[in-house]
């Protein structure tokens, strides 16, 4: 998808040429006059406002991409931590069972001691690293009762399973540690991008900030115009569909007004009910999702946040559809796969609108070319045109549920 941002026009550069002093001075004078005439860089060689705007936009985009990667790693880390906890609990239970089996064998040893028989063999068993090897000796196994043999078998089995689970837990802990390191790296990347963007913005003069605000307002007005155009197209399409239905009903009406009306109405109902039912079911869920999203308007964007006091873009959409009883994945990369893709012109309230080639932003469509989304750091959840960053920025529209 082509970029919607205007790239910087390269400035004039003079290549370094070895010349005598006089020629060098002449070339320098020409270069200075050329720079003065073109009014290119300022005295302190500060970047142009257009450069700063593009750089800041790019940094926010990169930060949002890094945020989604952070979200993915965080989700993975959370799952791994739960797995490790489960494994450690399992190991603890197995260790307890193993100790109980050991105690039962100890009771057999004590009984042998009291009767004065087999003390050396029992003591050797309790100190052995591999009990099964010891009990494989025919002379000792022959002297054991069925209950004692069962106890030995149980002990050996429990010991083997416990060792295997301990190994599994150790490997999972290593994987968890690696994921936690990835999480720290992703977090540092986001913070660095945002810090650089804030630094660039802080260097703008009041006049430059005013110009930037004016440019943003002009961009917003164009986005609103595009949203109104989409709303008009959707209204015309809906009216055409309704007119077609009315015409179909009018054509089938006279033949079904008498005794065939029941069967005629029934057959017509049969052909339209599934679609109508599906639409109404989705609309009911979408209404709940939109009610949740509207209730979050005004809350700040915070990267990695999932509510209730702040959100990032995918955290908001996930929370909105969760309120409708639909579980969405955490990241934009996964959410875009969690439904049916539809054309922008077919978008319905509740649909998810994804942005950019790398699918790093998402909002909830509310109708008439508008959406509710958490835009970027420093902003708040708000209603905005889906064309807020240009038509080319729209990646796809997905209908969940």
VEXLO-117360 format. One record per residue (C-alpha): x, y, z; residue in three letters; residue number from 1. Coordinates in nm, 4 decimals, decimal comma. Each point is the difference from the previous one (the first is absolute). Layout:
<atoms>
ATOM        u        v        w res   n
ATOM        X        Y        Z ALA NUM
...
</atoms>
This chain:
<atoms>
ATOM        u        v        w res   n
ATOM   0,0000   0,0000   0,0000 UNK   1
ATOM   0,1449   0,3340  -0,0981 UNK   2
ATOM   0,0999   0,2450   0,2710 UNK   3
ATOM  -0,2407   0,2840   0,0565 UNK   4
ATOM   0,2611   0,2358   0,1370 UNK   5
ATOM   0,1883   0,2473  -0,2139 UNK   6
ATOM   0,3706  -0,0668  -0,0022 UNK   7
ATOM   0,2555   0,2725   0,0501 UNK   8
ATOM   0,1392   0,1706  -0,3094 UNK   9
ATOM   0,3760  -0,0506   0,0015 UNK  10
ATOM   0,1971   0,3174   0,0552 UNK  11
ATOM   0,2720   0,1259  -0,2360 UNK  12
ATOM   0,3434  -0,1403   0,0743 UNK  13
ATOM   0,3410   0,1098  -0,1339 UNK  14
ATOM   0,2506  -0,2791  -0,0559 UNK  15
ATOM   0,3494   0,0416   0,1432 UNK  16
ATOM   0,2509   0,0914  -0,2768 UNK  17
ATOM   0,3705   0,0650   0,0415 UNK  18
ATOM   0,0760   0,3424  -0,1514 UNK  19
ATOM   0,2422   0,2821   0,0539 UNK  20
ATOM  -0,0857   0,2416   0,2774 UNK  21
ATOM  -0,1561   0,2592  -0,2310 UNK  22
ATOM  -0,2228  -0,2530  -0,1721 UNK  23
ATOM  -0,0981  -0,1421   0,3356 UNK  24
ATOM  -0,1005   0,3444   0,1241 UNK  25
ATOM  -0,2017   0,0618  -0,3149 UNK  26
ATOM  -0,1822  -0,3308   0,0340 UNK  27
ATOM  -0,0709   0,0749   0,3647 UNK  28
ATOM  -0,1506   0,3375  -0,0913 UNK  29
ATOM  -0,2215  -0,1597  -0,2650 UNK  30
ATOM  -0,1151  -0,2644   0,2450 UNK  31
ATOM  -0,0840   0,2591   0,2644 UNK  32
ATOM  -0,1906   0,2140  -0,2503 UNK  33
ATOM  -0,1870  -0,3086  -0,1188 UNK  34
ATOM  -0,0972  -0,0927   0,3561 UNK  35
ATOM  -0,1129   0,3560   0,0717 UNK  36
ATOM  -0,2107   0,0114  -0,3140 UNK  37
ATOM  -0,1634  -0,3344   0,0712 UNK  38
ATOM  -0,0506   0,0854   0,3702 UNK  39
ATOM   0,0602  -0,3661   0,0870 UNK  40
ATOM   0,1478  -0,0831   0,3401 UNK  41
ATOM  -0,0292   0,2470   0,2862 UNK  42
ATOM   0,2984   0,1559   0,1765 UNK  43
ATOM   0,0249  -0,2765   0,2576 UNK  44
ATOM  -0,0572  -0,2710  -0,2621 UNK  45
ATOM  -0,3212  -0,1122   0,1692 UNK  46
ATOM  -0,2252  -0,2444  -0,1925 UNK  47
ATOM  -0,3034   0,1403  -0,1757 UNK  48
ATOM  -0,3442  -0,0255   0,1534 UNK  49
ATOM  -0,0968  -0,2530  -0,2642 UNK  50
ATOM   0,3022  -0,2108   0,0918 UNK  51
ATOM  -0,0855   0,0123   0,3683 UNK  52
ATOM  -0,3631  -0,0900  -0,0678 UNK  53
ATOM   0,0983  -0,2976  -0,2146 UNK  54
ATOM   0,2637  -0,1142   0,2478 UNK  55
ATOM  -0,2393   0,0222   0,2950 UNK  56
ATOM  -0,2713  -0,1843  -0,1922 UNK  57
ATOM   0,2479  -0,2714  -0,0912 UNK  58
ATOM   0,1186  -0,0292   0,3589 UNK  59
ATOM  -0,3558  -0,0352   0,1281 UNK  60
ATOM  -0,0656  -0,2655  -0,2630 UNK  61
ATOM   0,3166  -0,1840   0,0985 UNK  62
ATOM  -0,0935   0,0304   0,3666 UNK  63
ATOM  -0,3447  -0,1427  -0,0716 UNK  64
ATOM   0,1568  -0,2887  -0,1901 UNK  65
ATOM   0,2384  -0,0600   0,2916 UNK  66
ATOM  -0,2980   0,0181   0,2371 UNK  67
ATOM  -0,1800  -0,2799  -0,1844 UNK  68
ATOM   0,3171  -0,2106   0,0144 UNK  69
ATOM   0,0223   0,0798   0,3722 UNK  70
ATOM  -0,3624  -0,1084   0,0428 UNK  71
ATOM   0,0694  -0,3282  -0,1792 UNK  72
ATOM   0,3069  -0,0751   0,2123 UNK  73
ATOM  -0,1852   0,0970   0,3170 UNK  74
ATOM  -0,2864  -0,2338  -0,0841 UNK  75
ATOM   0,2482  -0,2793  -0,0731 UNK  76
ATOM   0,1816   0,0682   0,3278 UNK  77
ATOM  -0,3254  -0,0093   0,1951 UNK  78
ATOM  -0,0916  -0,3383  -0,1491 UNK  79
ATOM   0,3473  -0,1383   0,0687 UNK  80
ATOM  -0,0094   0,1237   0,3582 UNK  81
ATOM  -0,3313  -0,1802   0,0531 UNK  82
ATOM   0,1484  -0,3154  -0,1503 UNK  83
ATOM   0,3052   0,0209   0,2249 UNK  84
ATOM  -0,2197   0,0519   0,3063 UNK  85
ATOM  -0,2104  -0,3015  -0,0990 UNK  86
ATOM   0,3089  -0,2135  -0,0517 UNK  87
ATOM   0,1504   0,1055   0,3330 UNK  88
ATOM  -0,3259  -0,0809   0,1779 UNK  89
ATOM  -0,0028  -0,3385  -0,1709 UNK  90
ATOM   0,3603  -0,0659   0,1032 UNK  91
ATOM  -0,0837   0,0923   0,3590 UNK  92
ATOM  -0,2930  -0,2434   0,0053 UNK  93
ATOM   0,2068  -0,2748  -0,1577 UNK  94
ATOM   0,2798   0,0605   0,2494 UNK  95
ATOM  -0,2511  -0,0365   0,2823 UNK  96
ATOM  -0,1247  -0,3278  -0,1491 UNK  97
ATOM   0,3592  -0,1145  -0,0430 UNK  98
ATOM   0,0721   0,0764   0,3659 UNK  99
ATOM  -0,3081  -0,1952   0,1047 UNK 100
ATOM   0,1195  -0,2967  -0,2053 UNK 101
ATOM   0,3432   0,0302   0,1610 UNK 102
ATOM  -0,1613   0,0046   0,3455 UNK 103
ATOM  -0,1920  -0,3165  -0,0815 UNK 104
ATOM   0,3231  -0,1710  -0,1022 UNK 105
ATOM   0,1533   0,1292   0,3214 UNK 106
ATOM  -0,2762  -0,1702   0,1969 UNK 107
ATOM   0,0919  -0,3258  -0,1698 UNK 108
ATOM   0,3633   0,0563   0,0984 UNK 109
ATOM  -0,1022   0,0672   0,3606 UNK 110
ATOM  -0,2065  -0,3183   0,0044 UNK 111
ATOM   0,2950  -0,1978  -0,1303 UNK 112
ATOM   0,2189   0,1535   0,2693 UNK 113
ATOM  -0,2440  -0,0940   0,2757 UNK 114
ATOM  -0,0117  -0,3599  -0,1219 UNK 115
ATOM   0,3772  -0,0026  -0,0364 UNK 116
ATOM  -0,0140  -0,0993  -0,3662 UNK 117
ATOM   0,1345   0,1712  -0,3099 UNK 118
ATOM   0,1402   0,3103   0,1666 UNK 119
ATOM   0,3046   0,0290  -0,2273 UNK 120
ATOM  -0,2094  -0,0339  -0,3148 UNK 121
ATOM  -0,2517   0,2638   0,1118 UNK 122
ATOM   0,2644   0,2461   0,1014 UNK 123
ATOM   0,1761  -0,0499  -0,3299 UNK 124
ATOM  -0,3247   0,0667  -0,1866 UNK 125
ATOM  -0,0719   0,3246   0,1809 UNK 126
ATOM   0,3481   0,1285  -0,0822 UNK 127
ATOM   0,0007  -0,1193  -0,3613 UNK 128
ATOM  -0,0024   0,2525  -0,2883 UNK 129
ATOM  -0,1909  -0,2434  -0,2212 UNK 130
ATOM  -0,2427  -0,2043   0,2137 UNK 131
ATOM  -0,1251  -0,2015  -0,2955 UNK 132
ATOM   0,3468  -0,1365  -0,0698 UNK 133
ATOM   0,0185  -0,1185   0,3581 UNK 134
ATOM  -0,3430  -0,1610   0,0010 UNK 135
ATOM   0,0683  -0,1800  -0,3234 UNK 136
ATOM   0,2068  -0,2442   0,2018 UNK 137
ATOM  -0,1968  -0,3224   0,0061 UNK 138
ATOM   0,0922  -0,0969   0,3552 UNK 139
ATOM  -0,1411   0,3257   0,1450 UNK 140
ATOM  -0,3136   0,0074  -0,2160 UNK 141
ATOM  -0,0759  -0,3566   0,1040 UNK 142
ATOM  -0,0051   0,1046   0,3658 UNK 143
ATOM  -0,2456   0,2908  -0,0592 UNK 144
ATOM  -0,3770  -0,0255   0,0368 UNK 145
ATOM  -0,2370   0,1096  -0,2766 UNK 146
ATOM  -0,0784   0,3226   0,1871 UNK 147
ATOM   0,3673   0,0812   0,0383 UNK 148
ATOM   0,0672  -0,0626  -0,3677 UNK 149
ATOM  -0,2917   0,2289  -0,0938 UNK 150
ATOM   0,1409   0,2682   0,2288 UNK 151
ATOM   0,3400  -0,0274  -0,1663 UNK 152
ATOM  -0,1524   0,0190  -0,3479 UNK 153
ATOM  -0,2015   0,3060   0,1017 UNK 154
ATOM   0,3067   0,1675   0,1453 UNK 155
ATOM   0,2088  -0,0568  -0,3127 UNK 156
ATOM  -0,2825   0,1273  -0,2240 UNK 157
ATOM  -0,0539   0,3116   0,2113 UNK 158
ATOM   0,3724   0,0700   0,0073 UNK 159
ATOM   0,0292  -0,0229  -0,3798 UNK 160
ATOM  -0,3055   0,2197  -0,0652 UNK 161
ATOM   0,1126   0,2588   0,2538 UNK 162
ATOM   0,3439   0,0259  -0,1571 UNK 163
ATOM  -0,1583   0,0446  -0,3445 UNK 164
ATOM  -0,2304   0,2765   0,1238 UNK 165
ATOM   0,2890   0,1749   0,1734 UNK 166
ATOM   0,1912  -0,0043  -0,3292 UNK 167
ATOM  -0,3026   0,1397  -0,1843 UNK 168
ATOM  -0,0427   0,2742   0,2598 UNK 169
ATOM   0,3683   0,0943  -0,0265 UNK 170
ATOM  -0,0261   0,0316  -0,3791 UNK 171
ATOM  -0,3172   0,2082   0,0278 UNK 172
ATOM   0,1694   0,2300   0,2499 UNK 173
ATOM   0,2849   0,0537  -0,2470 UNK 174
ATOM  -0,2491   0,0853  -0,2759 UNK 175
ATOM  -0,1826   0,2364   0,2342 UNK 176
ATOM   0,3238   0,1800   0,0831 UNK 177
ATOM   0,0719   0,0426  -0,3713 UNK 178
ATOM  -0,3495   0,1414  -0,0588 UNK 179
ATOM   0,0423   0,2416   0,2884 UNK 180
ATOM   0,3227   0,1250  -0,1583 UNK 181
ATOM  -0,1853   0,0489  -0,3310 UNK 182
ATOM  -0,2687   0,1889   0,1906 UNK 183
ATOM   0,2558   0,2397   0,1462 UNK 184
ATOM   0,1509   0,0582  -0,3450 UNK 185
ATOM  -0,3396   0,0723  -0,1566 UNK 186
ATOM  -0,0863   0,2389   0,2819 UNK 187
ATOM   0,3299   0,1865  -0,0387 UNK 188
ATOM  -0,0609   0,0316  -0,3750 UNK 189
ATOM  -0,3412   0,1594   0,0530 UNK 190
ATOM   0,1322   0,2407   0,2612 UNK 191
ATOM   0,2895   0,1064  -0,2216 UNK 192
ATOM  -0,2276   0,0742  -0,2981 UNK 193
ATOM  -0,2393   0,2034   0,2128 UNK 194
ATOM   0,2813   0,1888   0,1702 UNK 195
ATOM   0,1498   0,0981  -0,3354 UNK 196
ATOM  -0,3389   0,1161  -0,1290 UNK 197
ATOM  -0,0610   0,2129   0,3108 UNK 198
ATOM   0,3458   0,1514  -0,0306 UNK 199
ATOM  -0,0619   0,1019  -0,3609 UNK 200
ATOM  -0,3348   0,1564   0,0879 UNK 201
ATOM   0,1479   0,1904   0,2937 UNK 202
ATOM   0,2420   0,1788  -0,2326 UNK 203
ATOM  -0,2758   0,1535  -0,2137 UNK 204
ATOM  -0,0672   0,3705   0,0411 UNK 205
ATOM  -0,3465   0,1307   0,0838 UNK 206
ATOM  -0,0438   0,1137  -0,3591 UNK 207
ATOM   0,0991  -0,3449  -0,1307 UNK 208
ATOM  -0,2382  -0,1724   0,2396 UNK 209
ATOM  -0,2790   0,2279  -0,1229 UNK 210
ATOM   0,0796  -0,0862  -0,3627 UNK 211
ATOM   0,0090  -0,3677   0,0867 UNK 212
ATOM  -0,3380   0,0265   0,1730 UNK 213
ATOM  -0,1438   0,1764  -0,3047 UNK 214
ATOM   0,1297  -0,2760  -0,2271 UNK 215
ATOM  -0,1515  -0,2629   0,2294 UNK 216
ATOM  -0,3342   0,1814  -0,0065 UNK 217
ATOM   0,0030   0,0121  -0,3795 UNK 218
ATOM   0,0795  -0,3715  -0,0051 UNK 219
ATOM  -0,2845  -0,0654   0,2432 UNK 220
ATOM  -0,2469   0,1940  -0,2129 UNK 221
ATOM   0,0937  -0,2057  -0,3047 UNK 222
ATOM  -0,0432  -0,3193   0,2035 UNK 223
ATOM  -0,3460   0,1126   0,1110 UNK 224
ATOM  -0,0914   0,0784  -0,3618 UNK 225
ATOM   0,1066  -0,3490  -0,1066 UNK 226
ATOM  -0,2013  -0,1522   0,2856 UNK 227
ATOM  -0,3102   0,1922  -0,1104 UNK 228
ATOM   0,0525  -0,1228  -0,3546 UNK 229
ATOM   0,0190  -0,3604   0,1197 UNK 230
ATOM  -0,3114   0,0511   0,2137 UNK 231
ATOM  -0,1873   0,1315  -0,3066 UNK 232
ATOM   0,1095  -0,2985  -0,2090 UNK 233
ATOM  -0,1046  -0,2439   0,2710 UNK 234
ATOM  -0,3385   0,1716   0,0398 UNK 235
ATOM  -0,0610  -0,0177  -0,3761 UNK 236
ATOM   0,0967  -0,3656  -0,0049 UNK 237
ATOM  -0,2297  -0,0782   0,2933 UNK 238
ATOM  -0,2868   0,1864  -0,1637 UNK 239
ATOM   0,0550  -0,1937  -0,3240 UNK 240
ATOM  -0,0067  -0,3298   0,1892 UNK 241
ATOM  -0,3190   0,0964   0,1828 UNK 242
ATOM  -0,1612   0,1094  -0,3247 UNK 243
ATOM   0,0907  -0,3343  -0,1564 UNK 244
ATOM  -0,1594  -0,1830   0,2936 UNK 245
ATOM  -0,3164   0,2104  -0,0228 UNK 246
ATOM  -0,0227  -0,0684  -0,3718 UNK 247
ATOM   0,0477  -0,3724   0,0562 UNK 248
ATOM  -0,2734  -0,0018   0,2642 UNK 249
ATOM  -0,2323   0,1954  -0,2293 UNK 250
ATOM   0,0543  -0,2459  -0,2826 UNK 251
ATOM  -0,0636  -0,3051   0,2184 UNK 252
ATOM  -0,2884   0,1585   0,1934 UNK 253
ATOM  -0,2988  -0,0434  -0,2403 UNK 254
ATOM   0,0698  -0,3711  -0,0582 UNK 255
ATOM   0,0126  -0,0700   0,3691 UNK 256
ATOM  -0,2936   0,2011   0,1387 UNK 257
ATOM  -0,2539  -0,2829  -0,0107 UNK 258
ATOM   0,0237  -0,3581   0,1228 UNK 259
ATOM   0,3616  -0,0265  -0,1133 UNK 260
ATOM   0,1070   0,2887   0,2186 UNK 261
ATOM   0,1110  -0,2245   0,2822 UNK 262
ATOM   0,2243  -0,2166  -0,2141 UNK 263
ATOM   0,1200   0,2963  -0,2009 UNK 264
ATOM   0,0863   0,1943   0,3117 UNK 265
ATOM   0,1614  -0,3046   0,1496 UNK 266
ATOM   0,2228  -0,0619  -0,2996 UNK 267
ATOM   0,0994   0,3638  -0,0104 UNK 268
ATOM   0,0785  -0,0107   0,3714 UNK 269
ATOM   0,2095  -0,3097  -0,0439 UNK 270
ATOM   0,2271   0,1648  -0,2564 UNK 271
ATOM   0,0587   0,3216   0,1959 UNK 272
ATOM  -0,0086  -0,1064   0,3636 UNK 273
ATOM   0,3600  -0,1323   0,0355 UNK 274
ATOM   0,1553   0,3208  -0,1324 UNK 275
ATOM  -0,2372   0,2208   0,1982 UNK 276
ATOM   0,0604  -0,2008   0,3159 UNK 277
ATOM   0,3775   0,0202  -0,0421 UNK 278
ATOM  -0,0137   0,3743  -0,0613 UNK 279
ATOM  -0,2169   0,0629   0,3058 UNK 280
ATOM   0,2223  -0,2198   0,2184 UNK 281
ATOM   0,3125   0,1875  -0,1089 UNK 282
ATOM  -0,1720   0,3361   0,0407 UNK 283
ATOM  -0,0960  -0,0861   0,3583 UNK 284
ATOM   0,3589  -0,0928   0,0872 UNK 285
ATOM   0,1382   0,3019  -0,1848 UNK 286
ATOM  -0,2294   0,2278   0,1974 UNK 287
ATOM   0,1486  -0,1273   0,3258 UNK 288
ATOM   0,3543   0,0386  -0,1344 UNK 289
ATOM  -0,0688   0,3585  -0,1092 UNK 290
ATOM  -0,1634   0,0866   0,3320 UNK 291
ATOM   0,3179  -0,1101   0,1753 UNK 292
ATOM   0,2237   0,1894  -0,2433 UNK 293
ATOM  -0,2028   0,3215   0,0396 UNK 294
ATOM   0,0299  -0,0269   0,3767 UNK 295
ATOM   0,3806   0,0116  -0,0342 UNK 296
ATOM   0,0079   0,3252  -0,1987 UNK 297
ATOM   0,2272   0,2503   0,1715 UNK 298
ATOM   0,2255  -0,2588   0,1630 UNK 299
ATOM   0,3710   0,0326  -0,0839 UNK 300
ATOM   0,1949  -0,2115  -0,2438 UNK 301
ATOM   0,2693  -0,1931   0,1857 UNK 302
ATOM   0,2061  -0,2544  -0,1885 UNK 303
ATOM  -0,0544  -0,3553   0,1215 UNK 304
ATOM  -0,3135   0,0981   0,1954 UNK 305
ATOM  -0,3220  -0,2031  -0,0023 UNK 306
ATOM  -0,2125   0,2101   0,2352 UNK 307
ATOM  -0,1884   0,0885   0,1959 UNK 308
ATOM   0,1621   0,3443   0,0362 UNK 309
ATOM   0,2016   0,0092  -0,3238 UNK 310
ATOM   0,0394  -0,1923  -0,3250 UNK 311
ATOM   0,2135  -0,0548  -0,3032 UNK 312
ATOM  -0,1761  -0,0605  -0,3329 UNK 313
ATOM  -0,0309  -0,3793   0,0115 UNK 314
ATOM  -0,0678   0,0040   0,3729 UNK 315
ATOM  -0,3074   0,2162  -0,0669 UNK 316
ATOM  -0,1384  -0,2211  -0,2781 UNK 317
ATOM   0,0629  -0,3125   0,2047 UNK 318
ATOM  -0,1823   0,1505   0,2991 UNK 319
ATOM  -0,2902   0,1211  -0,2143 UNK 320
ATOM  -0,0737  -0,3391  -0,1508 UNK 321
ATOM   0,0589  -0,1747   0,3306 UNK 322
ATOM  -0,2907   0,2062   0,1336 UNK 323
ATOM  -0,2074  -0,1552  -0,2808 UNK 324
ATOM   0,1016  -0,3511   0,1017 UNK 325
ATOM   0,2552  -0,0461  -0,2785 UNK 326
ATOM   0,3623  -0,0822   0,0827 UNK 327
ATOM   0,2518   0,1702  -0,2285 UNK 328
ATOM   0,3775  -0,0593   0,0000 UNK 329
ATOM   0,2215   0,2637   0,1600 UNK 330
ATOM   0,1918   0,1371  -0,2980 UNK 331
ATOM  -0,1009   0,1641  -0,3283 UNK 332
ATOM   0,1924  -0,2722  -0,1862 UNK 333
ATOM  -0,2297  -0,2648   0,1457 UNK 334
ATOM  -0,3210   0,2052   0,0114 UNK 335
ATOM   0,0114   0,0524  -0,3767 UNK 336
ATOM  -0,0348  -0,3787  -0,0358 UNK 337
ATOM  -0,2882  -0,0270   0,2468 UNK 338
ATOM  -0,2910   0,0540  -0,2348 UNK 339
ATOM  -0,1213   0,0477  -0,3561 UNK 340
ATOM   0,1600   0,2638  -0,2217 UNK 341
ATOM  -0,2465   0,2360  -0,1717 UNK 342
ATOM   0,0376   0,2945  -0,2338 UNK 343
ATOM   0,0223   0,3482   0,1500 UNK 344
ATOM  -0,3244   0,0877  -0,1786 UNK 345
ATOM  -0,1680  -0,2943   0,1793 UNK 346
ATOM   0,1201   0,0956   0,3489 UNK 347
ATOM  -0,2606  -0,0263   0,2752 UNK 348
ATOM   0,0011   0,1376   0,3549 UNK 349
ATOM   0,2164  -0,2241   0,2176 UNK 350
ATOM   0,2404  -0,1012  -0,2770 UNK 351
ATOM   0,3712   0,0394   0,0625 UNK 352
ATOM   0,1926   0,2355  -0,2279 UNK 353
ATOM   0,3716  -0,0767  -0,0321 UNK 354
ATOM   0,2682   0,2380  -0,1218 UNK 355
ATOM   0,3377  -0,0067  -0,1740 UNK 356
ATOM   0,1819  -0,2758  -0,1827 UNK 357
ATOM   0,1433  -0,1368   0,3234 UNK 358
ATOM  -0,3464  -0,0005   0,1645 UNK 359
ATOM   0,1078   0,2016   0,3035 UNK 360
ATOM  -0,3214   0,1920   0,0720 UNK 361
ATOM  -0,3689  -0,0824   0,0387 UNK 362
ATOM  -0,3274   0,1739   0,0830 UNK 363
ATOM  -0,3689  -0,0950   0,0423 UNK 364
ATOM  -0,2258   0,1172  -0,2818 UNK 365
ATOM  -0,3105   0,1854   0,1185 UNK 366
ATOM  -0,1573   0,0833  -0,3369 UNK 367
ATOM   0,0006   0,2968  -0,2388 UNK 368
ATOM   0,3713  -0,0339  -0,0660 UNK 369
ATOM   0,0881   0,0532   0,3665 UNK 370
ATOM   0,1644  -0,2138   0,2664 UNK 371
ATOM   0,1003   0,0008   0,3662 UNK 372
ATOM   0,3685  -0,0628   0,0617 UNK 373
ATOM   0,2955   0,0688   0,2277 UNK 374
ATOM   0,2219   0,1939  -0,2448 UNK 375
ATOM   0,3516   0,0365   0,1440 UNK 376
ATOM   0,1966   0,1103   0,3086 UNK 377
ATOM  -0,1006   0,3422   0,1229 UNK 378
ATOM  -0,3564  -0,0359  -0,1273 UNK 379
ATOM  -0,3288  -0,1363   0,1338 UNK 380
ATOM  -0,2563  -0,2533  -0,1150 UNK 381
ATOM  -0,2237   0,1852  -0,2436 UNK 382
ATOM  -0,2316  -0,0139  -0,2988 UNK 383
ATOM   0,1748   0,0703  -0,3280 UNK 384
ATOM  -0,0293  -0,0540  -0,3734 UNK 385
ATOM   0,1420  -0,3300  -0,1228 UNK 386
ATOM   0,1822   0,2176  -0,2566 UNK 387
ATOM   0,1847   0,1861   0,2768 UNK 388
ATOM   0,3360  -0,0988  -0,1474 UNK 389
ATOM  -0,1046  -0,0135  -0,3636 UNK 390
ATOM  -0,1963  -0,2568  -0,1972 UNK 391
ATOM   0,3156  -0,1904  -0,0918 UNK 392
ATOM   0,0731  -0,0691   0,3667 UNK 393
ATOM  -0,3017  -0,2322   0,0326 UNK 394
ATOM   0,1152  -0,3597  -0,0155 UNK 395
ATOM  -0,3260  -0,1911   0,0396 UNK 396
ATOM  -0,3359  -0,0274   0,1741 UNK 397
ATOM  -0,0788  -0,3144   0,1997 UNK 398
ATOM  -0,3314  -0,1134   0,1453 UNK 399
ATOM   0,0547  -0,1998   0,3213 UNK 400
ATOM  -0,2507  -0,2315   0,1699 UNK 401
</atoms>
